[in-house]
Amino acid sequence: MFPNQWTPKYSPTYLEIEEYFGGFNFGGGNGQLDLASLEFDWACG
């Protein structure tokens, strides 16, 4: 996990996306989605 600000307390199964994902620009930062609890966090950089 490489978040820009802090590391969320997620399970070992998570999905992380960078600011450019599938042709979309999310404006900076990384997003993390915990697949076990479906919690989402966005860290801006």
Rosetta constraint file for C-alpha pairs under 8 A:
AtomPair CA 1 CA 7 HARMONIC 7.40 0.50
AtomPair CA 1 CA 16 HARMONIC 7.23 0.50
AtomPair CA 2 CA 7 HARMONIC 7.76 0.50
AtomPair CA 2 CA 30 HARMONIC 7.81 0.50
AtomPair CA 3 CA 7 HARMONIC 6.18 0.50
AtomPair CA 3 CA 29 HARMONIC 7.58 0.50
AtomPair CA 3 CA 30 HARMONIC 5.77 0.50
AtomPair CA 3 CA 31 HARMONIC 7.59 0.50
AtomPair CA 3 CA 32 HARMONIC 7.92 0.50
AtomPair CA 3 CA 43 HARMONIC 6.02 0.50
AtomPair CA 4 CA 29 HARMONIC 6.41 0.50
AtomPair CA 4 CA 30 HARMONIC 6.73 0.50
AtomPair CA 4 CA 43 HARMONIC 5.52 0.50
AtomPair CA 4 CA 44 HARMONIC 6.24 0.50
AtomPair CA 4 CA 45 HARMONIC 5.35 0.50
AtomPair CA 5 CA 43 HARMONIC 5.68 0.50
AtomPair CA 5 CA 44 HARMONIC 7.01 0.50
AtomPair CA 5 CA 45 HARMONIC 6.98 0.50
AtomPair CA 6 CA 43 HARMONIC 7.40 0.50
AtomPair CA 8 CA 41 HARMONIC 7.56 0.50
AtomPair CA 10 CA 14 HARMONIC 7.13 0.50
AtomPair CA 10 CA 34 HARMONIC 5.86 0.50
AtomPair CA 11 CA 34 HARMONIC 6.51 0.50
AtomPair CA 11 CA 35 HARMONIC 7.87 0.50
AtomPair CA 11 CA 36 HARMONIC 6.69 0.50
AtomPair CA 13 CA 34 HARMONIC 6.34 0.50
AtomPair CA 13 CA 35 HARMONIC 5.72 0.50
AtomPair CA 13 CA 36 HARMONIC 6.62 0.50
AtomPair CA 14 CA 32 HARMONIC 6.76 0.50
AtomPair CA 14 CA 33 HARMONIC 5.47 0.50
AtomPair CA 14 CA 34 HARMONIC 4.29 0.50
AtomPair CA 14 CA 35 HARMONIC 5.13 0.50
AtomPair CA 14 CA 36 HARMONIC 7.61 0.50
AtomPair CA 15 CA 32 HARMONIC 5.68 0.50
AtomPair CA 15 CA 33 HARMONIC 5.11 0.50
AtomPair CA 15 CA 34 HARMONIC 6.48 0.50
AtomPair CA 15 CA 35 HARMONIC 7.02 0.50
AtomPair CA 16 CA 30 HARMONIC 6.90 0.50
AtomPair CA 16 CA 31 HARMONIC 5.54 0.50
AtomPair CA 16 CA 32 HARMONIC 4.38 0.50
AtomPair CA 16 CA 33 HARMONIC 6.34 0.50
AtomPair CA 17 CA 21 HARMONIC 6.52 0.50
AtomPair CA 17 CA 30 HARMONIC 5.69 0.50
AtomPair CA 17 CA 31 HARMONIC 5.17 0.50
AtomPair CA 17 CA 32 HARMONIC 6.51 0.50
AtomPair CA 18 CA 28 HARMONIC 7.90 0.50
AtomPair CA 18 CA 29 HARMONIC 6.45 0.50
AtomPair CA 18 CA 30 HARMONIC 4.62 0.50
AtomPair CA 18 CA 31 HARMONIC 6.51 0.50
AtomPair CA 19 CA 24 HARMONIC 7.93 0.50
AtomPair CA 19 CA 25 HARMONIC 5.66 0.50
AtomPair CA 19 CA 26 HARMONIC 4.97 0.50
AtomPair CA 19 CA 27 HARMONIC 6.16 0.50
AtomPair CA 19 CA 28 HARMONIC 4.96 0.50
AtomPair CA 19 CA 29 HARMONIC 5.39 0.50
AtomPair CA 19 CA 30 HARMONIC 5.79 0.50
AtomPair CA 19 CA 31 HARMONIC 7.82 0.50
AtomPair CA 20 CA 24 HARMONIC 5.62 0.50
AtomPair CA 20 CA 25 HARMONIC 4.71 0.50
AtomPair CA 20 CA 26 HARMONIC 6.42 0.50
AtomPair CA 21 CA 25 HARMONIC 6.70 0.50
AtomPair CA 21 CA 26 HARMONIC 7.87 0.50
AtomPair CA 28 CA 44 HARMONIC 5.90 0.50
AtomPair CA 28 CA 45 HARMONIC 6.24 0.50
AtomPair CA 29 CA 42 HARMONIC 6.91 0.50
AtomPair CA 29 CA 43 HARMONIC 5.31 0.50
AtomPair CA 29 CA 44 HARMONIC 4.02 0.50
AtomPair CA 29 CA 45 HARMONIC 5.00 0.50
AtomPair CA 30 CA 42 HARMONIC 5.81 0.50
AtomPair CA 30 CA 43 HARMONIC 5.39 0.50
AtomPair CA 30 CA 44 HARMONIC 6.62 0.50
AtomPair CA 31 CA 40 HARMONIC 7.20 0.50
AtomPair CA 31 CA 41 HARMONIC 5.74 0.50
AtomPair CA 31 CA 42 HARMONIC 4.37 0.50
AtomPair CA 31 CA 43 HARMONIC 6.35 0.50
AtomPair CA 32 CA 40 HARMONIC 5.72 0.50
AtomPair CA 32 CA 41 HARMONIC 5.33 0.50
AtomPair CA 32 CA 42 HARMONIC 6.42 0.50
AtomPair CA 33 CA 38 HARMONIC 6.24 0.50
AtomPair CA 33 CA 39 HARMONIC 5.80 0.50
AtomPair CA 33 CA 40 HARMONIC 4.52 0.50
AtomPair CA 33 CA 41 HARMONIC 6.65 0.50
AtomPair CA 34 CA 38 HARMONIC 5.06 0.50
AtomPair CA 34 CA 39 HARMONIC 5.27 0.50
AtomPair CA 34 CA 40 HARMONIC 6.45 0.50
AtomPair CA 35 CA 39 HARMONIC 7.59 0.50
